[in-house]
Amino acid sequence: MKQNIVHIALVVKDYDEALDFYVNKLKFELIEDTYQPEQDKRWVVVSPPNSNGVTLLLARASKPEQLDFIGNQAGGRVFLFLNTDDFWRDYNRMVADGIKFIREPQEQDYGTVAVFEDLYGNLWDLLHLNPDHPMAKRTAR
């Protein structure tokens, strides 16, 4: 049996401001932006550049109870992990583009890591896994 997680829904306040952040600041690729009139919503999918893995579905909060989860989808923990092939290239570009890092880069046994916030305050790891780390071997497939 083979299965894959295809999308992770990320609750956002506004499609266009989220797209601006993910496409223009994080340099993600816009995969799809389709209006669904029957539900009065958009199907907005983004992905890190040259990625063939999981994508983010930017899902606008459509009910009052969903508003509380914008920026806090993981209860204050790191929510998403962005692995890169060149940590310092991406870290320096992100800092120059105004992305807020709340934990400075550190060398760990598994690789180099720093924590940043997205436009709503969700926490992300920017990381470069050491080649011998089990997850690095999985992502290289």
C-alpha positions as CSV (number, residue, x, y, z in Angstrom):
1,M,0.0,0.0,0.0
2,K,1.2,3.5,-0.7
3,Q,-0.4,6.7,0.6
4,N,0.6,10.3,0.8
5,I,-0.5,13.4,2.7
6,V,-1.3,15.8,-0.1
7,H,-2.3,19.0,1.6
8,I,-2.2,20.6,5.0
9,A,-4.9,23.2,5.5
10,L,-3.6,26.5,7.0
11,V,-6.3,28.7,8.3
12,V,-5.7,32.3,7.1
13,K,-7.6,35.6,7.6
14,D,-7.4,36.7,4.0
15,Y,-6.4,34.8,0.8
16,D,-4.5,37.7,-0.9
17,E,-2.5,38.8,2.2
18,A,-1.6,35.1,2.8
19,L,-0.6,34.7,-0.9
20,D,1.5,37.8,-0.7
21,F,3.5,36.4,2.3
22,Y,3.9,32.9,1.0
23,V,4.6,33.7,-2.7
24,N,6.5,37.0,-2.4
25,K,8.3,36.6,1.0
26,L,8.8,32.8,1.4
27,K,9.1,32.4,-2.4
28,F,6.6,29.5,-2.5
29,E,5.0,28.6,-5.9
30,L,1.3,29.2,-6.5
31,I,0.0,25.8,-7.6
32,E,-3.7,26.7,-7.8
33,D,-6.1,29.5,-7.1
34,T,-9.6,28.6,-8.1
35,Y,-12.8,30.3,-7.1
36,Q,-15.6,27.9,-5.9
37,P,-18.8,29.9,-6.3
38,E,-21.1,27.2,-4.8
39,Q,-19.2,27.7,-1.5
40,D,-18.0,31.3,-2.0
41,K,-14.4,30.4,-1.3
42,R,-11.2,29.9,-3.1
43,W,-9.1,26.7,-3.4
44,V,-5.6,28.2,-2.9
45,V,-2.6,25.9,-2.9
46,V,1.1,26.8,-2.5
47,S,4.3,24.8,-2.3
48,P,7.9,25.5,-1.5
49,P,10.0,25.9,-4.7
50,N,10.8,22.7,-6.6
51,S,9.0,20.6,-4.0
52,N,7.1,17.5,-4.9
53,G,5.8,16.8,-1.4
54,V,3.0,18.1,0.7
55,T,1.4,21.4,-0.3
56,L,-0.3,24.1,1.8
57,L,-4.0,24.7,1.3
58,L,-4.6,28.4,2.4
59,A,-8.1,28.1,3.9
60,R,-9.8,31.4,4.8
61,A,-11.6,31.3,8.1
62,S,-15.2,31.1,7.2
63,K,-16.8,30.8,10.7
64,P,-16.3,32.9,13.8
65,E,-14.9,29.9,15.8
66,Q,-12.2,29.4,13.1
67,L,-10.8,33.0,13.7
68,D,-9.2,31.9,17.0
69,F,-7.0,29.4,15.2
70,I,-5.4,31.9,12.8
71,G,-1.8,32.0,13.8
72,N,-2.2,29.4,16.5
73,Q,-2.9,26.2,14.8
74,A,-0.4,24.2,16.9
75,G,-1.1,25.9,20.3
76,G,2.2,27.9,20.3
77,R,4.4,25.0,19.1
78,V,6.3,24.9,15.9
79,F,3.7,23.9,13.4
80,L,5.5,23.4,10.1
81,F,9.1,22.5,9.1
82,L,10.7,23.9,6.0
83,N,13.7,22.0,4.9
84,T,16.2,23.7,2.6
85,D,19.3,22.6,0.6
86,D,21.1,25.8,1.7
87,F,20.2,27.1,5.1
88,W,22.3,30.3,5.1
89,R,21.1,31.4,1.6
90,D,17.5,31.1,2.6
91,Y,17.9,32.5,6.2
92,N,19.7,35.6,4.9
93,R,17.2,36.2,2.1
94,M,14.3,35.7,4.6
95,V,15.8,38.2,7.1
96,A,16.4,40.7,4.2
97,D,12.7,40.2,3.2
98,G,11.5,41.1,6.7
99,I,10.6,37.6,8.0
100,K,10.7,37.6,11.8
101,F,12.9,35.0,13.4
102,I,12.2,34.3,17.0
103,R,15.0,31.8,17.6
104,E,18.3,32.4,16.0
105,P,20.2,29.7,14.0
106,Q,21.6,26.9,16.0
107,E,23.6,23.8,15.0
108,Q,21.9,20.7,16.3
109,D,22.8,17.0,15.9
110,Y,20.2,16.7,13.2
111,G,21.3,19.9,11.3
112,T,20.9,23.7,11.3
113,V,17.7,25.2,12.5
114,A,16.0,28.6,13.3
115,V,12.4,29.4,14.1
116,F,10.4,32.0,12.3
117,E,6.9,33.3,12.3
118,D,4.5,33.5,9.4
119,L,2.4,36.6,8.8
120,Y,-0.1,35.4,11.4
121,G,2.3,34.1,14.1
122,N,2.4,30.4,13.3
123,L,5.8,29.1,14.1
124,W,8.0,27.4,11.5
125,D,11.4,25.7,11.6
126,L,13.7,26.6,8.8
127,L,16.1,23.7,8.7
128,H,18.8,22.0,6.8
129,L,19.0,18.4,7.9
130,N,22.4,16.7,8.0
131,P,22.7,14.2,5.1
132,D,22.9,11.2,7.5
133,H,19.7,12.2,9.4
134,P,16.9,9.7,8.7
135,M,14.5,12.5,7.5
136,A,17.1,13.8,5.1
137,K,17.3,10.3,3.6
138,R,13.5,10.2,3.2
139,T,13.3,13.7,1.6
140,A,16.0,12.8,-0.9
141,R,13.9,10.0,-2.4
